[in-house]
Amino acid sequence: MPVPFITVEGPIGVGKTSLAKAIADHHQFQMLKEIVDENPFLTKFYEDIEEWSFQTEMFFLCNRYKQLSDIQKKFISKREPVAADYHIFKNLIFAKRTLPAAEYAKYEAIYKILTADMPAPNMVIYLHASLETLMKRIKMRGREFEKMITPVYMEQLLADYHEFIERFEREHPEIPVLRFNGDDMDFVQNEPDLRLILSKVDETLKQRSLTI
């Protein structure tokens, strides 16, 4: 039976890391956390997206490739379950929005080569919320580089995520996608909301006969 590999996805500020950690702690899974603050191009990216988008996206792609390679070797191949706060498909969401067509074509070709034999999740949790909620949460956590994120950029990102997850479900019907609305629940501050999500995850694990 497949080893659980759960990924939590959604736009900036929706609570991916908090939920992935809660799932990992609940099941005593290994936790995979994406590298964000370490990206040396990120501040420059938000200052001038057109100028720094390719460098920013390539840094993320190479680091996530290394992380997934390590996860495969150290944990999944040894049948140790993993909960991650990202799916590498997010690279294509951001790259398609920010890169010119010619650069995106090059980027996509590199992406396909690097991810061809990467471990794929067998459950995706998609968190979404309104623009107002996300902008409020981004402001509350106070990351310096995120202060430059505009509502216009976020609104485009929300639409991109929605379109991508719809296509993902069509193209990968074998992978369950659990959706949760961040406007209706607060799993960080409200314990019953977290328990509800964890129960849905547990139920899906059992239905999919994933080993725990």
C-alpha positions in Angstrom: 0.0 0.0 0.0 1.2 3.5 -0.7 2.9 5.6 2.0 1.0 8.8 2.9 2.4 11.8 1.2 0.1 14.7 2.0 0.6 18.2 0.6 -1.1 21.3 1.7 -1.5 24.0 -0.9 -3.1 27.4 -1.4 -2.3 31.1 -1.9 0.1 33.2 0.2 -1.1 33.7 3.8 -3.8 31.0 3.8 -2.1 28.9 6.5 -0.4 26.0 4.7 2.6 25.6 7.1 0.4 25.7 10.2 -1.9 23.0 8.8 0.9 20.8 7.5 2.6 21.0 10.9 -0.7 20.1 12.7 -1.2 17.1 10.4 2.4 16.0 10.9 2.2 16.4 14.7 -1.2 14.6 14.8 0.1 11.5 12.9 3.7 11.8 13.8 4.6 12.2 10.1 7.8 13.8 8.8 7.3 17.4 8.0 8.5 19.0 4.7 8.6 22.8 4.8 9.3 24.9 1.8 12.2 27.4 1.7 10.9 30.9 1.4 12.8 33.5 3.4 16.2 32.0 2.2 15.5 33.0 -1.4 17.9 35.9 -2.0 15.9 37.2 -5.0 12.5 37.5 -3.3 12.7 41.1 -2.1 14.0 42.2 -5.5 11.2 40.2 -7.1 8.4 42.1 -5.4 10.2 45.4 -6.1 10.5 44.6 -9.8 8.7 41.4 -10.8 9.6 41.6 -14.5 13.3 41.9 -13.8 13.7 39.3 -11.2 11.0 36.7 -11.8 13.2 34.1 -13.7 16.0 34.1 -11.0 13.4 33.9 -8.2 11.5 31.0 -9.8 14.6 29.0 -10.6 15.9 29.3 -7.0 12.6 27.9 -5.8 12.6 25.1 -8.4 16.1 24.0 -7.6 15.6 24.0 -3.9 12.3 22.2 -4.0 13.8 19.6 -6.3 16.6 19.0 -3.7 14.0 18.9 -0.9 11.8 16.3 -2.7 14.9 14.2 -3.6 15.9 14.1 0.0 12.3 13.3 1.1 12.2 10.4 -1.3 15.6 9.0 -0.2 15.3 9.6 3.5 11.6 8.9 4.2 9.2 7.8 1.5 11.6 5.0 0.3 11.8 3.8 3.9 7.9 3.9 4.2 7.9 6.9 6.5 4.9 9.2 5.8 5.3 12.9 5.0 3.2 16.0 5.3 4.4 19.0 3.2 3.3 22.6 3.1 3.6 22.8 -0.6 3.3 20.9 -3.9 5.9 21.6 -6.5 3.2 22.3 -9.0 3.0 25.8 -7.4 6.1 26.6 -9.4 4.2 26.6 -12.6 1.4 28.8 -11.1 3.9 31.5 -10.1 6.1 31.1 -13.2 3.3 31.3 -15.7 2.0 34.5 -14.0 5.3 36.3 -13.9 7.5 35.0 -16.8 7.4 36.2 -20.4 6.2 33.4 -22.8 9.7 32.6 -24.1 11.2 32.3 -20.6 8.2 30.3 -19.3 8.7 27.8 -22.1 12.4 27.3 -21.0 11.3 27.1 -17.4 8.6 24.6 -18.1 11.0 22.4 -20.0 13.5 22.4 -17.0 10.6 21.8 -14.6 9.4 18.7 -16.5 13.0 17.2 -16.5 13.5 17.8 -12.8 10.1 16.6 -11.7 9.8 13.5 -14.0 10.8 11.1 -11.2 9.9 13.1 -8.1 7.6 11.6 -5.5 4.0 12.6 -6.1 1.5 13.3 -3.3 -1.4 10.9 -2.8 -3.5 13.5 -1.1 -3.8 17.3 -1.6 -5.4 19.7 0.8 -6.4 22.9 -0.9 -6.9 25.9 1.4 -8.5 29.0 0.0 -9.9 32.3 1.3 -11.1 35.7 0.2 -8.7 38.5 -0.9 -9.6 40.4 2.3 -8.8 37.5 4.6 -5.5 36.8 2.9 -4.3 40.4 2.9 -5.2 40.7 6.6 -3.2 37.6 7.4 -0.2 38.7 5.4 -0.1 42.0 7.2 -0.4 40.3 10.6 2.6 38.0 10.1 4.7 40.9 9.1 7.3 39.4 6.7 9.3 42.3 5.3 9.2 41.2 1.6 5.5 40.5 1.8 4.7 44.1 2.6 5.2 44.8 -1.1 2.5 42.3 -2.2 -0.4 44.3 -3.8 -4.1 43.3 -3.8 -4.0 43.2 -7.6 -1.2 40.7 -7.5 -3.0 38.6 -4.9 -6.3 38.7 -6.8 -4.5 37.4 -9.9 -2.9 34.7 -7.8 -6.2 33.6 -6.3 -7.6 33.2 -9.8 -4.5 31.2 -11.0 -4.7 28.9 -8.0 -8.4 28.2 -8.6 -7.9 27.5 -12.3 -4.9 25.2 -11.6 -6.6 23.2 -8.8 -9.6 22.6 -11.1 -7.3 21.3 -13.8 -5.4 19.2 -11.3 -8.5 17.4 -10.2 -9.5 16.7 -13.8 -6.1 15.4 -14.8 -5.5 13.4 -11.6 -8.8 11.9 -10.5 -6.9 9.2 -8.6 -5.5 11.9 -6.1 -8.1 13.1 -3.6 -8.3 16.9 -3.1 -9.8 18.1 0.2 -10.9 21.8 0.1 -11.3 24.0 3.1 -12.4 27.7 3.1 -10.3 29.9 5.3 -13.1 32.5 5.6 -15.4 29.9 7.3 -12.8 28.3 9.6 -9.7 29.2 11.6 -7.9 26.0 12.4 -5.1 28.0 14.2 -7.2 29.7 16.8 -10.3 27.4 16.8 -9.6 23.8 18.0 -12.9 22.4 16.6 -12.0 23.6 13.1 -8.7 21.8 13.3 -10.3 18.7 14.6 -12.8 18.8 11.7 -10.0 19.0 9.1 -8.0 16.2 10.8 -11.0 14.0 10.8 -11.5 14.5 7.1 -7.8 13.7 6.5 -8.1 10.5 8.7 -11.2 9.5 6.8 -9.5 10.0 3.4 -6.5 8.0 4.5 -8.7 5.1 5.5 -10.7 5.3 2.3 -7.5 5.3 0.2 -6.0 2.4 2.3 -2.9 4.5 2.9 -0.7 3.0 5.6 -0.2 5.0 8.7 
